[in-house]
Amino acid sequence: MYDAKRKMENTSIITKGYVHTVIKKRERDIHKGDCGKVLAVAGSKGMAGAAVLCGRGAYRAGSGLVRIAICEELFPIVQIGLPEATCVSRDAFLGAHSQYDEYDAVAIGPGLGDDKKNEDIIRNVLREYRGTLVIDADGLNTIARAEMASEVRKAEADIIITPHAGEASRLLGLSMDKLKSIGRTETALMLAEKFSAVSLLKGAGTVVATPGGEAYINSTGNPGMATGGSGDVLTGVIASLAGQGLRADNAAKAGVFLHGLAADIAAEKMSQHALMAGDIADHIGCAVKMIIKV
């Protein structure tokens, strides 16, 4: 329910100092299994690049292992675009099983398309997975279309949803004009409340909201991020941080800050106009380096 007062209460800015408290230097004696294993259910015919960008975002944010669940005919595109990743057939996630449990975090939605099978895959992961689940793009569209809000609320996973304004409109069943009148902070809080999930409402001054009624506004990023694939990279970054052990709300807050900071670093080198999603992914490491040095 809309509450004008709470929009200003419990609202904070995500700062570099905060992110420094959750992003730590690595111990010398670790191996790839210690750095998190992420599954990305992403990509489809014509949108295989979304899977590559999501996986690249996860690797650049520090994941030890990334696996892409995609239709087998697209394996070559992923393995050429991101040779560090492994691939698994998406059909392997249609039946009743528990193989999700081998992953520290799961991302689902980037470039997924509107295949009817997506409904079954999403219902399955909601029913079976108990780690941190990041839902984006076509994953959110499927949830809105199939009216899965109750299933999301009942899931045992720690869920993060990452809609832009249009997806938020569909998830809440409210017009864009209504959301504009409510405001971005309250919209994010409504999403968090409806789905019992951490919600990340993308846009200028991205808002992260928790089911407990807290809201956090991001302070990094620039207009150059309005480019195809930027959100896919963000999904990978957040899943990566969750897979490395960050709590869902911390992964969302730190992830959006690093994503925006990487875009700021890249834009400084090449201009906002020239910025592409791959540039953001490839500067995540620079952003992490800046944070660790604080």
N, C-alpha and C positions, 0 to 999 in steps of 0.2 A: 504494500500500500504506500502511496506517495505521502511523504512526510517532509514538509519544507524545512523543519527545524534540524532534522538529523543530517541534512545536506552539509551543514557547516560544522556539526559536531563530529568528533572522531575522524577528522580528515587531516591527513598529513602529506608532506611532500617527500618523495623518494629521493634521497641524497646519496652522494658518493660515499660519505661517511657511513651511512647505513649499509650500503652494499659491501663495503670493506669488512663489516662485521660478519658477513655470511660467506664471502668468497675468500678462501684461505689458500696459502701456499701449500704445495704438495710435499708430503714426506718423501724422502729419498727412496725408501724401501717399499715401493708399491708396484703393482702390475696392472695390466689393463682391466682385469676383473674387479679391481678396487675402484675403478673410475666410472663405473656404471654401464649397464647394458640397456640400450634403448631400442624399442621396436617402433617403427613408423609405418602405419597403415596409410599409405599415401600414393597418389599418382593414378592415372588412368590413360586411356588412349587420347593423345593430344595434350595431355597434361603430366607427362612423366617428369618434366622438369621440376614440378612441385615436390616430388619425392626426393629428387637430388638436392634441392635447396634446403628442404627440411633436414635431411641427413647431414648436409654440410654444416648447417647451423648447429646441430647437435655435436658433431665432431669438433668444430672450432670452439665450442663452449667447454670442451673437456671430456666428452664421453670416451670410454675405453673401447666400446663396441657398439656399432649401429647396424641394425638389420632392417631392411625395407621389405614390407609385405605388399606385393604388387602382382599383376597378372604376368605369367611367365614370358609372354611374348615381348614384354618391356624390360626383361632382365638386362639385355645388352645395353640399353640406353643408360640404365642406372649404373651398371658396372663400368661403363666408359666414363660417365659423368662423375662418378664417385667410387673409384676403385677400392677405397678403404672399406666400403660397406659390403655386407653380404645380403643376398636376396632370398626370399621365401615366397612360395605361391600364396596369394591371398586366399585362395580356396581352402587352404589348410586351416583357416580360422572360421570356417562356416559351421562345422559340427560342434557337438558338445565335447569339450576337452578342457584341460587345465594348463596347456602349454604357455599361456600368458604369464604364468607365475615365474618363468625363468628370466623375465625382464624386470629391471628396476623401475622403469617408467615406460609408458606407452603413449604415443601421439597418434591421433587418428583424425583424418579429414582433409588435409591439404591435397587439392587436385583429385579428390576421390571420385568426382563425377556423380551422376544420378542413377547409377546402376541399382536395380531393385535389391541385389544381394547386400548392398551396404546396410540396409535395415537389419538384416540378420546378423551381420558382423558386429554392428554397434550394440545390438541387444545382447549378443553373446559376451562381448567384452564387459559390458555393464554388469552382467550377471556373474561373471567368473573372476574378473581381475580385482586384486586387492592392493595394488601399489598406487602410484600417482598416474592419473590418466588426463592427458591434455587433449581437448576436443576443439577443433577449428573448422572453419570453412564448410565444406560439404558434409562434414560430420554434424555440424550444427544445423544445417539446412534439413538434413534427414531427421534429426530429432524434432525440429519444428513441424515438419510435414507429417511425421508419423505420431505426433503428440506423445512424446516419450518422457515428458517432464517427471512423471511419477517414478519411472524406471531409473532416471538419473538420480533422483532424491534417495531412492532405496539402495543404490549401489554401495558396495563396501569400499570401493576405491576412493582415494582423495582426488576429487575432480577439479580441473581448471578449465573454464570455457573462455574462448578468446574471440568474441564476435566484433565485427565492425558495426556501424550504425544500422545498416540494412538487415544484417543477421539478427541484431538485437530486436529490431522491429518485429521480425517474424517469430522469434522466440517468445516475446512477450505478448504478441497479438495486438500490438498498438501501432498506430500510424506514425510515420516519421515526424509529422507536425506535432503530434502529442509528445513524442520523446523530446523534441526540441523545447517544448514548453516546460517539460519536467526538468530538463537539464541532464548533462552527462553523468554527474556524480550520482544523482538519484537513480538514473537508469541502470548504472552498474550495480548499485545496491539492490535494486528490484530484481535484477538477474540473479545475484548471489542468493537472495532470499527464496526466489521461486525454485531454483535448482539445487539449493543447499550445496553450493559449490563456490570456489573462488572464481570471480568473474573479472575478466580483463577487457574493458571496452576500448577498442583501438581508435586512434584518431589523434589530433593535436592535443597534447596533454592527456595521454592515455590514463585511464582510471582503473585501478585494481581495487576490487571490493571483496569483503569476506562475508560469510553468512552471519557473522557476529555483529555486523553493522559498521565495520571500520572501512574507510576509504583512503586510498593513497594515490596521489597524482604524480605522474612521471615528469621529470624535469629535463630530460634529454631528448634529442631528435630534431629533425628539420623537415621542411616540405619536400626535399628530395626523396624521402621515404615513400612518397605516393607513387609507387612503381610496382609492377607485377612481381609477385614472389616475395615481397618484403615480409608479409605475414607468415609465409611458409618457413622462412628463416627463423622468425620469432618463435614459432611453435617448436622448432627443433632446439633452440636455445633453452627454452623453459623446460622441455622434457629432459634435456641433458642435465640441467642443474638439479631437477628433482631426482633423476637417476643417480646423481652423486651424493644424495642424502639430504638435500634441502627440503624443508617442509613445504607443502604446496603454496602457501601464501608467500613465503620467502622466495621460492623459485620464480613465481610470477613477478614479484616486485624487482628482484635482482635481474631477472631475464629481460624485462622491458627496459630497464635502465641501461644494461650492457648493449642491448640491441640499438637503442637510440644513440648511445655514446659511440658505438662503432660507426653508425651512419654519420655522426658529426665529424669523426676523424677522417672518414673517407671523403666526405664532401669538402673538407678543408683542402684535400689534395687535388680533387678533380672537379669540384663545383657540384651544387645541388642538382643542376640540370642533367648532369651526366651520370648521376648515381643509379646503379642497378642493384638488384637484390643480392647478386653474387658478391658485389663489392662490400655490402654490409656484412655478409657471412665471413668474408676474408679479412675483415678488420675487427672481428670479435676478439681475437687474440690480443690485439693492441689495446682494446678496451679493458680486458682482464688485466693486462700488464699495468695499466694506469691505476686500476683499483688496488691491486696488490701492493703497489708502491706508496699508497697514501700513508 
